[in-house]
Amino acid sequence: QVQLVESGGGSVQAGGSLRLSCAASGYTYSNYFMGWFRQAPGKEREGVAAIYLSGGARHYADSVKGRFTISRDMAKKTLSLQMNSLKPEDTATYYCAADGPGSNAVATPLRDSEYKYWGQGTQVTVSS
């Protein structure tokens, strides 16, 4: 059974940094994508960043390019999101997600419907 558990959320002032982590248990795949998504109150969930586990190719939403960095540690089975220069509009619940058999994030790595496994989310609040 695949389980994704996020950590590292919190409250920070604008311009600050946070690092999110996602611990993956029961996930044995390598030729798939993992990604970070977020959902703010009253808004649809959106893709933030995604990484191909085997090759390391990264994809970012335009709104976070140059500020966020996604990375993975295959040995520790963790996914991370380093968030710098945070803005109030980054405030949201952030979710870790993983692609797997039966889903296909290759074509659209930032589309949430392509992901099979999801964490419970961690809150990020950025104050001005």
C-alpha positions in Angstrom: 0.0 0.0 0.0 1.4 3.4 -1.1 1.5 6.1 1.5 2.7 9.6 1.1 3.2 11.9 4.1 4.0 15.5 3.8 5.8 17.7 6.4 7.4 21.1 6.6 4.5 23.4 6.2 4.0 26.4 8.4 3.7 30.1 8.6 6.2 32.5 7.2 6.5 36.2 6.2 6.7 37.2 2.6 10.2 36.8 1.3 10.9 33.9 3.6 11.6 30.3 2.8 10.1 26.9 3.6 11.1 23.3 2.7 8.4 20.7 2.2 9.2 17.0 2.4 7.2 14.0 1.3 8.0 10.5 2.7 6.9 7.7 0.4 6.3 4.3 1.8 5.2 1.3 -0.3 6.1 3.1 -3.5 8.6 1.1 -5.5 8.4 2.7 -8.9 11.1 4.7 -10.5 9.9 5.4 -14.1 7.2 7.7 -13.1 6.6 11.3 -12.0 6.1 12.7 -8.5 4.9 16.2 -8.0 3.7 18.9 -5.7 0.3 20.5 -6.0 -1.5 23.2 -4.0 -5.0 24.3 -3.4 -6.0 27.7 -1.9 -9.4 28.3 -0.4 -12.0 28.7 -3.1 -9.6 27.8 -5.9 -9.0 24.7 -7.9 -6.0 22.5 -7.2 -3.0 23.4 -9.3 0.3 21.8 -10.2 3.3 23.5 -8.7 6.3 21.3 -9.7 6.9 17.8 -10.9 10.0 15.6 -11.3 10.6 12.4 -13.3 12.1 10.0 -10.8 14.4 8.1 -13.1 15.8 10.9 -15.2 15.3 13.9 -13.0 13.5 16.1 -15.5 11.7 18.9 -13.8 8.6 20.9 -14.6 7.4 24.0 -12.9 4.4 26.2 -12.9 5.2 29.7 -14.3 4.2 31.3 -11.0 6.9 29.5 -9.1 9.8 29.3 -11.6 13.0 30.7 -10.2 11.6 30.5 -6.6 10.8 26.8 -6.0 13.0 23.8 -6.5 11.8 20.2 -6.6 14.1 17.4 -5.8 14.0 13.7 -4.9 16.2 11.3 -2.9 15.6 7.8 -4.3 17.5 6.1 -1.5 15.5 7.8 1.2 12.3 7.7 -0.9 11.6 11.3 -0.2 10.4 14.2 -2.4 11.2 17.8 -1.4 10.1 21.3 -2.4 12.4 24.2 -1.5 10.3 27.3 -1.6 12.2 30.7 -1.5 11.0 34.2 -1.9 7.5 33.2 -0.8 4.6 35.5 -1.6 1.2 35.7 0.1 -0.3 34.2 -3.0 1.6 31.0 -2.3 -0.6 30.4 0.7 -2.4 27.1 0.2 -2.5 23.5 1.2 0.3 21.7 -0.5 0.0 18.0 -1.6 2.5 15.5 -2.6 1.4 13.1 -5.4 2.8 10.2 -7.3 2.2 8.7 -10.7 1.9 4.9 -11.1 0.5 2.1 -13.2 -2.7 3.0 -14.8 -2.0 6.7 -14.7 0.1 8.8 -17.0 1.7 12.0 -16.0 4.3 11.9 -18.8 2.2 14.0 -21.1 1.0 16.6 -18.6 3.2 16.4 -15.4 1.4 19.3 -13.7 -2.1 18.0 -14.2 -3.5 16.6 -11.0 -5.8 14.1 -12.7 -2.8 12.2 -14.0 -1.6 11.2 -10.5 -2.7 8.1 -8.7 -1.4 8.5 -5.1 -1.9 11.5 -2.9 -0.8 12.7 0.5 -3.0 14.4 3.1 -1.5 17.8 2.6 0.4 20.4 4.6 -0.6 24.0 5.1 1.6 26.9 4.0 0.7 30.4 5.1 2.6 33.4 3.9 1.8 36.7 5.5 2.5 40.1 4.0 
